[in-house]
């Protein structure tokens, strides 16, 4: 009873200051490339071809958060290269999957919620081509596949002895690895687990960590300090009561 009363008081207290938030939804121009599963999954509604079906851990969790805060949202489809500065400039209010270290070029004008996810990036290999990667010199002479538009260590990007290629998304990367087109890629562990199952790929394996685990937060334009404060309360509550964990299990994740 106390929990119910707390949630009602929390929601009612924020309704008067509720905001309509423009939320960044990644877009490459092709709907099949728009997903960032299992965090963000975008498909066309078969019964309403002009409407998108939006799901995934981040979107499902956001839906639960705004039930508590009283805010409303509208999604804006933009390529990441345009959306990232737009958050700082106030043209977009909210990015769902962010870390300050990933947004150093856009740090001014941004504020972050508390973390709600953890990101683990690993090297991924064909099972018959696995090798240790302790430093980038271990990649010399290898063909490394990366995701277009993602940020990577400058030492990796500038090393003249490493052959690099780009994929438009993780699905393309996994297919290239599975077919032996490239030697190694870098991928988020949750995306790897979800997409290899969806694609039926079983000839790949994760190797060493590419980078230390990173906290994942929601990134707001700095004008939304009050919104961030109530989001923080809601996020903490939804983590504590097991809501985030239940959402993760829908997508085969242990969060």
LODRENMAR-978063 format. One line per 5 residues: number of its first residue (from 1); their letters; for each residue x, z, y of N, C-alpha, C, O, CB. Coordinates in steps of 0.1 Angstrom, whole numbers. Each point is the difference from the previous one (the first is absolute). Glycine has a CB too. Layout:
% LODRENMAR-978063
NUM = A = X:Z:Y:X:Z:Y:X:Z:Y:X:Z:Y:X:Z:Y | ...
This chain:
% LODRENMAR-978063
1 = XXXXX = 8:0:-12:-8:0:12:9:0:13:-3:-7:9:-15:19:-22 | 28:-4:13:9:1:11:7:-14:3:1:-4:11:3:28:-16 | 0:-31:-6:6:-13:1:-10:-10:7:4:-7:9:11:12:-29 | -27:-5:15:-10:-9:5:-2:3:15:-1:-10:8:-10:9:-30 | 9:14:26:-1:3:14:11:-4:8:-1:-5:12:-13:24:-19
6 = XXXXX = 26:-17:2:12:-4:7:0:-15:3:3:-5:11:10:23:-21 | -16:-26:0:0:-15:1:-11:-4:10:3:-9:8:6:6:-31 | -20:9:23:-11:-4:9:4:4:14:-2:-8:9:-15:12:-27 | 23:8:20:4:4:14:11:-10:5:1:-3:11:-7:27:-16 | 15:-27:-5:12:-9:4:-6:-14:5:5:-5:10:10:18:-27
11 = XXXXX = -24:-18:9:-5:-13:3:-8:0:13:2:-9:9:-3:4:-33 | -8:15:26:-9:1:12:9:2:12:-3:-5:11:-16:14:-25 | 30:-2:13:8:3:11:7:-12:5:4:-1:12:0:23:-20 | -2:-32:0:7:-12:4:-9:-12:3:5:-10:5:14:18:-19 | -32:-7:10:-9:-12:3:0:-4:14:-1:-12:3:-13:20:-22
16 = XXXXX = 14:2:28:-1:-3:14:11:-8:5:-1:-8:10:-11:29:-7 | 24:-19:-9:12:-8:5:4:-11:-10:12:-4:1:-4:25:11 | -17:-25:-20:3:-10:-11:4:-13:7:-5:-4:11:-11:15:-27 | 26:-17:9:5:-13:5:-3:-11:-9:-2:2:-12:20:10:24 | -19:-25:-7:-1:-11:-8:14:-6:-1:6:-4:10:-30:-1:-3
21 = XXXXX = 30:5:-19:14:-4:-1:2:-14:-6:-6:-3:-10:11:28:7 | 3:-32:9:4:-14:-5:12:2:-10:10:5:4:-18:-17:18 | 5:9:-34:10:2:-11:7:-13:-4:-7:-10:-3:-7:30:-5 | 27:-20:7:7:-11:-4:-2:-3:-15:1:8:-9:16:-3:26 | -21:-18:-20:-2:-5:-13:10:-12:-2:-2:-10:7:-23:18:-9
26 = XXXXX = 35:-6:-7:10:-11:-1:-6:-13:-4:-10:-1:-7:25:18:0 | -9:-28:13:-6:-13:-2:12:-11:1:7:0:10:-30:7:-1 | 24:-15:-20:10:-11:1:-7:-13:2:7:-10:1:8:23:-16 | -28:-13:17:-7:-12:2:-7:-5:-13:-8:-9:0:24:3:18 | -12:12:-30:-5:-3:-13:-6:13:-6:8:10:-1:8:-30:-2
31 = XXXXX = -28:20:0:-6:13:-5:6:5:-12:1:12:-2:-22:-19:11 | 26:-2:-18:6:5:-12:14:6:2:5:7:-9:-17:-25:-3 | 17:16:24:13:6:4:-2:12:9:10:6:5:1:-28:-8 | -23:26:6:-3:10:10:1:14:-6:0:10:8:-15:-26:4 | 15:17:-25:-1:14:-6:14:6:-1:10:-6:0:-29:-1:-13
36 = XXXXX = 19:21:14:11:8:-2:-3:10:-10:1:13:2:7:-16:22 | -13:-2:-36:-5:9:-10:11:8:-7:11:-4:-1:-29:-13:-3 | 14:30:1:-13:6:-1:-4:7:13:-10:7:1:13:-4:-25 | 5:-4:35:-3:7:12:-11:-7:8:-9:6:6:32:3:-5 | -22:-22:0:-10:-8:7:-3:-12:-9:9:-8:-3:0:16:26
41 = XXXXX = -22:-10:-26:-4:-11:-8:-11:-7:8:-11:5:3:17:6:-25 | -4:-24:24:-10:-8:8:-4:-12:-8:8:-8:-4:2:16:26 | -23:-9:-24:-6:-11:-8:-12:-6:8:-6:7:9:15:3:-31 | -14:-21:17:-12:-6:6:-12:5:-8:0:-1:-12:13:-20:21 | -23:25:-2:-13:4:-7:-6:-13:-6:-4:-9:8:1:29:8
46 = XXXXX = 1:-21:-29:-5:-12:-6:-14:-3:4:-4:-12:1:18:16:-20 | -22:6:23:-14:-2:4:-1:-3:15:-10:-5:5:3:20:-23 | 18:-11:26:0:-3:14:14:-5:4:9:7:4:-26:11:0 | 19:-31:-6:14:-6:2:6:2:13:12:-1:1:-19:-16:-17 | -1:20:26:6:3:13:4:14:2:5:4:11:-19:-23:-2
51 = XXXXX = 12:28:-19:3:14:1:11:4:-9:1:-6:-11:-25:10:17 | 32:5:-2:11:5:-8:-3:13:-6:-7:8:5:23:-20:10 | -11:14:-28:-1:12:-6:13:7:1:11:-5:-4:-28:-3:-13 | 17:20:23:13:7:3:0:13:-8:-9:9:2:10:-19:21 | 9:12:-31:2:12:-8:15:3:-1:8:-5:7:-30:1:-20
56 = XXXXX = 25:14:4:14:4:-2:1:14:5:-8:6:7:16:-29:-4 | 3:29:-7:2:15:3:-1:3:14:-7:9:4:22:-8:-24 | -8:-9:29:1:4:14:-14:-2:6:-4:9:8:28:-16:-7 | -31:-4:-4:-14:-2:6:-10:10:-5:-8:5:7:14:-29:-5 | -5:27:-15:-10:10:-6:3:13:6:-10:8:3:9:-21:-24
61 = XXXXX = 13:17:23:4:13:6:-5:0:15:-5:10:4:25:-7:-20 | -18:-13:23:-4:-1:14:-15:2:1:-5:7:9:24:-22:-4 | -27:9:-15:-14:2:0:-4:14:-1:-10:5:6:8:-28:-16 | 9:31:2:-3:14:-2:4:8:13:-7:9:3:11:-12:-28 | 7:-1:31:5:7:12:-11:-1:11:-3:10:6:27:-15:-12
66 = XXXXX = -29:-7:8:-9:-2:12:-14:6:-3:-7:2:9:20:-23:-3 | -16:24:-19:-12:7:-3:1:14:6:-10:6:5:7:-19:-26 | 15:19:22:2:13:5:2:0:15:-4:9:7:14:-2:-28 | -3:-17:27:3:0:14:-11:-6:9:-1:3:12:25:-5:-19 | -33:-6:0:-11:-6:8:4:-13:7:-8:-6:7:-1:28:-4
71 = XXXXX = 22:-27:-4:4:-12:6:-5:-12:-8:-5:1:-11:26:10:19 | -21:-23:-2:-4:-12:-6:12:-10:1:9:2:8:-34:2:-2 | 24:-14:-15:12:-10:0:-5:-14:0:-12:-3:-5:25:20:-8 | -5:-26:17:-2:-14:-2:14:-6:-3:10:3:6:-30:-4:10 | 20:-8:-26:13:-6:-5:3:-12:8:-9:-8:3:5:17:-26
76 = XXXXX = 17:-11:26:5:-11:7:10:-7:-8:11:6:-3:-16:5:26 | 3:-23:-27:10:-7:-9:10:-7:9:-3:-8:9:-14:4:-27 | 30:8:16:11:-5:7:12:-1:-9:2:8:-9:-11:1:31 | 18:-19:-19:13:1:-7:8:12:5:-2:4:11:2:-29:-13 | 8:31:-7:7:13:4:9:-2:12:1:9:8:-2:-3:-32
81 = XXXXX = 7:-18:25:9:-2:11:-7:1:14:6:3:10:7:-18:-25 | -27:13:15:-7:2:12:-6:13:1:-1:6:11:-4:-30:-11 | 1:30:-11:-7:13:0:9:11:3:-5:10:7:-11:-19:-24 | 28:9:12:9:12:3:2:3:14:-2:11:4:13:-17:-25 | -8:-4:30:1:3:14:-13:3:6:-1:7:10:21:-21:-9
86 = XXXXX = -31:8:-6:-13:3:6:-5:14:-1:-7:5:8:2:-28:-14 | 10:31:-4:-4:14:-1:7:7:12:-7:8:6:5:-9:-32 | 14:-1:28:7:6:11:-6:-4:14:0:8:9:21:-8:-23 | -26:-12:15:-5:-5:12:-15:4:2:-6:-2:11:22:-17:-12 | -22:24:-10:-14:5:1:-10:-11:-3:-12:3:2:20:13:15
91 = XXXXX = -4:-28:-21:-9:-10:-4:-6:3:-14:-11:-5:-3:23:-12:18 | -5:24:-23:-4:5:-13:1:15:1:10:5:5:-3:-27:-18 | -16:29:7:0:15:1:7:6:-11:7:11:1:-28:-12:11 | 21:-5:-24:4:7:-12:6:-9:-11:-6:-10:-3:-12:27:8 | 29:-13:-10:7:-6:-12:0:10:-11:4:12:3:11:-27:12
96 = XXXXX = -19:12:-27:-2:10:-10:12:3:-8:0:11:-6:-23:-19:5 | 33:0:0:11:2:-9:13:-1:8:6:-11:2:-19:2:-22 | 18:20:25:12:0:10:9:12:-2:-4:11:-5:-10:-25:21 | 26:12:-11:10:11:1:8:-3:12:4:-11:3:-3:15:-28 | 2:7:33:8:-3:13:13:-8:-3:4:-8:9:-14:29:0
101 = XXXXX = 16:-18:-20:13:-7:-3:-2:-15:-2:9:-8:2:0:29:-12 | -21:-25:6:-3:-14:-2:-4:-7:13:-1:-13:1:-6:18:-24 | 4:3:33:-6:-6:13:9:3:12:-5:3:11:-18:-1:-21 | 36:-2:8:9:4:11:-1:-9:12:1:4:11:14:5:-28 | -19:-22:14:-1:-9:11:-13:2:8:-2:-5:11:15:-12:-24
106 = XXXXX = -22:24:7:-13:2:6:-3:15:2:-12:4:-1:4:-25:-9 | 18:29:11:-2:15:1:-7:4:12:-8:10:0:29:-7:-14 | -18:-9:26:-6:4:12:-14:-4:0:-4:-11:-4:25:7:16 | -30:14:-8:-14:-2:0:-7:2:-14:-12:-3:-1:16:-13:19 | 4:22:-27:-6:3:-13:0:15:-3:10:7:3:-3:-30:-11
111 = XXXXX = -17:28:1:0:13:-6:-5:0:-14:-7:-10:-4:3:20:27 | 7:0:-31:-2:-1:-14:-8:12:-5:1:11:5:20:-24:-8 | -29:11:-7:-7:11:-7:10:7:-9:11:-5:-2:-34:-6:4 | 19:22:-8:7:6:-11:1:-10:-12:-9:-9:-1:2:32:8 | 16:-22:-16:2:-9:-11:-12:2:-10:-4:11:-2:29:-11:5
116 = XXXXX = -29:-11:-9:-10:1:-10:4:-7:-13:-6:2:-11:-12:0:28 | 29:-10:-17:5:-6:-11:15:1:0:6:3:10:-25:-19:-11 | 26:12:-10:14:0:-2:4:-14:-5:-6:-5:-10:8:30:6 | 7:-32:10:4:-13:-4:14:0:-7:9:6:6:-23:-16:13 | 14:4:-31:13:0:-8:3:-15:-2:-8:-7:-7:3:29:-4
121 = XXXXX = 16:-27:17:4:-14:-2:12:0:-10:9:7:1:-17:-13:22 | 6:-3:-33:10:-2:-10:5:-14:-1:-7:-10:4:-4:29:-17 | 22:-21:7:4:-13:-5:-8:-3:-12:-2:8:-9:26:-6:19 | -28:-15:-12:-7:-4:-12:6:-12:-6:5:-9:7:-26:18:3 | 22:-9:-23:8:-10:-8:-8:-6:-11:-10:6:-5:31:6:11
126 = XXXXX = -18:-24:-11:-4:-4:-13:7:9:-10:11:5:2:-14:-29:5 | -4:28:-18:5:10:-9:14:-4:-6:8:9:-3:-31:-3:-3 | 26:-19:5:12:-4:-6:12:-2:10:10:-5:-4:-24:-6:-14 | 11:15:31:10:-2:10:2:12:8:4:-1:12:-10:-23:-11 | 4:36:-6:1:12:7:14:4:3:9:-2:-9:-30:10:-1
131 = XXXXX = 24:-4:22:14:6:3:-2:11:11:-10:0:7:21:-23:-13 | -1:31:7:0:11:9:3:-5:14:8:-9:2:-1:25:-19 | -14:-10:27:2:-4:14:3:13:8:-10:7:4:-5:-28:-6 | 27:25:3:4:12:8:3:-3:14:-3:8:9:12:2:-30 | -4:-22:24:3:-5:14:-4:-14:0:-2:-7:-10:21:24:14
136 = XXXXX = -20:-23:8:-4:-14:1:11:-9:-6:-3:-12:-3:-10:17:24 | 25:-1:-22:10:-8:-6:-3:-3:-15:5:-10:-5:12:19:21 | -25:-1:-22:-4:-3:-14:-9:-12:-1:-3:-5:-11:5:30:6 | -7:-29:17:-9:-12:0:7:-13:3:-6:-11:1:-12:26:6 | 31:-14:-5:8:-12:3:-1:-10:-11:2:4:-12:14:9:26
141 = XXXXX = -19:-26:-11:-1:-10:-10:-14:0:-7:-3:-9:-8:27:11:4 | -33:7:8:-14:0:-5:-10:-6:9:3:-1:12:3:22:-24 | -17:-25:7:-11:-6:8:-10:11:2:-7:4:-10:11:-28:1 | -5:29:21:-9:11:3:-13:-6:8:1:-7:9:19:23:-8 | -31:-12:-7:-13:-4:7:-6:11:8:0:12:-4:-4:-28:-15
146 = XXXXX = 0:13:31:-6:10:10:-13:-5:5:-4:-12:-3:27:19:9 | -31:1:0:-13:-3:5:1:-4:15:6:7:8:-17:8:-24 | 6:-27:19:1:-5:14:-8:10:9:-11:4:-2:12:-28:-6 | 6:27:19:-6:9:10:3:14:-2:-2:8:10:-15:-24:-8 | 22:21:-13:4:13:-2:14:3:6:8:-9:1:-22:10:-23
151 = XXXXX = 16:12:25:13:4:5:10:4:-11:-4:8:-8:-7:-1:30 | 23:-11:-22:10:4:-10:13:4:7:2:-3:12:-12:-13:-29 | 18:23:10:13:4:5:8:-12:6:1:-10:-7:-1:30:-9 | 6:-18:28:7:-11:6:13:-3:-9:4:-12:0:-12:19:23 | 13:2:-30:12:-3:-8:-4:-9:-12:8:-8:-4:1:30:10
156 = XXXXX = -21:-21:-11:-5:-9:-10:-3:-14:6:4:-10:-6:-14:30:-7 | 4:-20:24:-4:-12:6:12:-8:6:-1:-13:0:-21:23:6 | 33:-4:-3:11:-6:6:12:-3:-10:10:-7:4:-16:18:18 | 4:-6:-34:11:-2:-10:1:-15:-4:-9:-5:-5:6:29:-3 | 15:-30:11:2:-14:-3:1:-3:-15:-2:-12:-4:13:10:26
161 = XXXXX = -9:12:-30:2:-2:-14:-13:1:-9:0:-2:-12:23:10:15 | -34:-5:4:-13:2:-7:-9:-12:4:-2:-2:11:5:28:-11 | -8:-32:-11:-10:-11:2:-14:7:2:-4:7:-9:18:-24:-4 | -21:13:23:-13:6:3:-11:-11:1:3:-11:5:8:30:7 | -23:-15:-17:-11:-9:2:-12:9:3:1:12:0:8:-29:-16
166 = XXXXX = -20:11:21:-12:7:4:-12:-4:-8:-2:-12:-3:12:14:26 | -19:8:-25:-13:-3:-6:-10:5:11:3:9:8:5:-6:-32 | -20:-10:23:-10:4:10:-7:14:-3:-5:6:9:1:-31:-5 | 5:29:-17:-5:13:-4:6:4:-13:8:-7:-6:-30:2:19 | 18:17:-17:6:5:-13:-5:-8:-12:8:0:-10:-8:23:21
171 = XXXXX = -12:-29:-11:-4:-8:-11:9:-11:-3:4:-3:-11:-27:9:16 | 27:-13:6:9:-11:-1:14:5:-5:6:-7:-9:-18:-6:27 | 17:24:-13:12:5:-4:0:3:-15:10:-3:-7:-6:13:30 | -14:-3:-28:-1:4:-14:0:-12:-9:6:0:-11:-18:21:17 | 5:-32:-2:-1:-12:-8:14:-7:0:4:-5:-11:-28:2:17
176 = XXXXX = 31:3:5:13:-6:0:10:8:-9:8:-6:-7:-12:-2:31 | 3:21:-24:9:8:-8:-4:-2:-15:9:-1:-8:-7:18:26 | -15:-17:-21:-4:-2:-14:4:-13:-5:3:-1:-12:-22:15:17 | 20:-25:3:4:-13:-4:15:-2:0:5:-11:-3:-27:3:11 | 29:18:-3:15:-1:0:5:-8:12:12:-5:-1:-12:7:-23
181 = XXXXX = -8:-4:34:4:-9:11:10:8:9:9:-6:6:-31:-6:-6 | 20:25:1:9:9:8:5:11:-9:-6:3:-11:-6:-8:32 | 23:12:-17:6:10:-8:-6:14:2:-1:8:-9:22:-21:10 | -24:16:12:-5:14:3:-8:-1:13:1:-9:8:20:19:-19 | -30:0:12:-8:1:12:-1:15:4:6:8:-7:-20:-28:0
186 = XXXXX = 7:22:18:-2:14:5:-15:2:2:-6:-8:6:29:9:6 | -28:9:-19:-15:2:0:-4:15:0:7:8:-5:-9:-30:-7 | -9:24:18:-6:13:0:-5:3:-14:-6:-8:-7:-1:6:31 | 9:15:-29:-3:3:-14:-15:-1:-3:-4:-4:-11:24:19:11 | -29:-11:10:-14:0:-3:-5:-15:-1:-8:-3:-8:6:25:20
191 = XXXXX = 8:-30:-3:-4:-14:0:5:-7:-13:-8:-8:-6:9:7:31 | 11:5:-29:5:-5:-13:-9:3:-12:-4:-8:-8:27:10:17 | -27:11:-9:-8:5:-11:-14:-7:0:-5:-4:-11:17:26:11 | -18:-23:11:-13:-6:1:0:-15:-3:-8:-5:-8:2:22:25 | 15:-24:-10:0:-15:-1:5:-5:-14:-5:-10:-5:9:9:30
196 = XXXXX = 6:8:-31:4:-5:-13:-11:2:-10:-2:-9:-9:25:15:14 | -31:4:-4:-12:2:-8:-10:-11:2:-6:-6:-9:10:31:9 | -7:-28:13:-10:-10:4:5:-14:-5:-9:-8:-4:2:22:24 | 20:-17:-19:5:-13:-3:3:-1:-15:3:-12:-5:6:10:28 | -9:13:-31:4:-1:-14:14:-3:-2:4:-5:-10:-26:-2:5
201 = XXXXX = 31:12:15:14:-3:-1:7:13:-7:-2:11:4:2:-26:17 | 7:13:-32:6:11:-7:15:-2:-3:5:7:-9:-28:-3:-1 | 29:-14:17:14:-2:-3:9:4:11:11:-5:2:-18:-14:-16 | 2:28:23:8:5:11:2:15:-1:-7:7:-8:-2:-26:23 | 18:24:-8:3:15:0:6:4:14:7:-8:6:-3:7:-31
206 = XXXXX = -8:13:29:6:6:12:14:6:-3:2:5:-11:-25:0:20 | 32:-7:1:13:6:-2:3:11:10:-8:9:1:15:-31:-8 | 4:21:14:3:11:10:-9:0:12:-5:-11:4:29:10:-12 | -25:12:15:-6:1:13:7:-9:10:12:0:1:-20:23:-6 | 0:-31:12:6:-7:11:3:8:12:11:-1:7:-23:-19:-14
211 = XXXXX = 4:30:10:1:9:11:-6:13:-3:-8:1:-9:8:-20:25 | 3:30:-8:-7:13:-3:-15:-1:2:-5:-9:8:26:20:0 | -29:-3:-15:-14:0:2:-4:2:14:7:8:8:-10:1:-31 | -8:-15:28:-4:0:14:-14:5:1:-9:-4:-8:25:-14:14 | -19:27:4:-14:4:2:-7:-11:6:5:-8:8:2:31:-4
216 = XXXXX = -20:-24:-7:-9:-11:5:-11:7:8:-7:9:-5:12:-25:-14 | -6:12:32:-10:6:9:-9:-11:6:3:-12:-3:13:31:8 | -26:-15:3:-7:-10:8:6:0:14:3:10:5:-24:-6:-19 | 23:-16:19:6:-2:13:-11:-4:10:-7:-10:-1:29:3:-9 | -22:15:21:-10:-2:11:7:-4:13:12:3:2:-28:13:-13
221 = XXXXX = 9:-23:19:4:-1:14:0:14:6:-9:8:-3:0:-32:5 | 19:26:7:2:14:5:-11:5:8:-1:12:3:24:-17:-2 | -33:-3:4:-11:5:8:-10:8:-9:-9:6:5:12:-26:10 | -1:19:-28:-10:6:-9:5:14:-5:-2:3:-12:-6:-26:5 | 14:31:15:5:13:-4:-11:9:-6:2:6:-10:16:-8:27
226 = XXXXX = -30:2:-11:-11:8:-5:-5:-5:-13:-3:8:-9:-3:-3:32 | 6:-18:-25:-4:-6:-13:10:4:-11:-4:4:-11:-7:-23:23 | 24:18:-9:10:4:-10:-2:15:-4:2:3:-12:14:-20:22 | -19:25:0:-1:14:-4:-12:3:-9:1:7:-10:8:-1:32 | -20:-13:-20:-11:2:-10:2:-7:-13:-5:4:-10:-10:-2:30
231 = XXXXX = 22:-14:-19:4:-6:-13:9:9:-8:-1:0:-12:-1:-23:23 | 11:30:-4:9:9:-8:-7:10:-7:3:4:-12:14:-8:29 | -27:10:-11:-9:10:-6:-7:-6:-12:0:6:-11:-3:6:33 | -3:-23:-21:-7:-7:-10:9:-4:-12:-3:2:-12:-13:-10:29 | 28:3:-14:9:-5:-10:5:12:-8:0:0:-13:8:-18:27
236 = XXXXX = -5:29:-8:4:12:-7:-11:5:-9:3:4:-12:13:2:31 | -28:-6:-14:-11:5:-8:-3:-9:-12:-2:5:-11:-8:4:32 | 11:-22:-20:-2:-10:-11:11:0:-10:-3:-3:-12:-10:-10:28 | 25:17:-12:11:1:-10:-3:13:-8:2:0:-12:15:-13:28 | -20:24:-9:-1:13:-6:-12:0:-10:1:6:-10:9:4:30
241 = XXXXX = -21:-17:-16:-12:1:-9:0:-10:-11:-9:-1:-8:-3:9:27 | 23:-16:-20:1:-9:-11:-5:-14:2:0:-9:-9:-1:28:-5 | -5:-22:26:-6:-13:2:11:-11:-1:-3:-10:-6:-14:21:21 | 28:-9:-9:11:-10:0:4:-3:-15:2:-12:-4:6:19:27 | -7:3:-30:4:-1:-15:-10:-8:-7:3:-9:-8:9:31:9
246 = XXXXX = -25:-20:1:-11:-7:-6:0:-15:4:-2:-8:-9:-11:29:8 | 16:-23:13:1:-14:5:11:-7:-7:-1:-12:-5:-8:18:27 | 21:0:-23:11:-5:-7:-3:-4:-15:5:-11:-4:10:24:19 | -22:-4:-21:-3:-3:-15:-8:-12:-1:0:-7:-11:1:31:6 | -10:-28:15:-8:-12:-1:9:-12:-1:-4:-11:-6:-13:21:20
251 = XXXXX = 30:-9:-9:9:-12:0:12:3:-10:10:-7:1:-17:2:23 | 5:15:-32:10:2:-11:13:8:6:10:-1:-7:-18:-20:-5 | 6:28:23:12:7:6:-2:15:-1:-11:5:0:14:-24:15 | 8:26:-16:0:14:0:5:5:14:12:-1:3:-8:2:-28 | -13:2:34:3:4:14:-1:15:2:3:5:11:-11:-28:-3
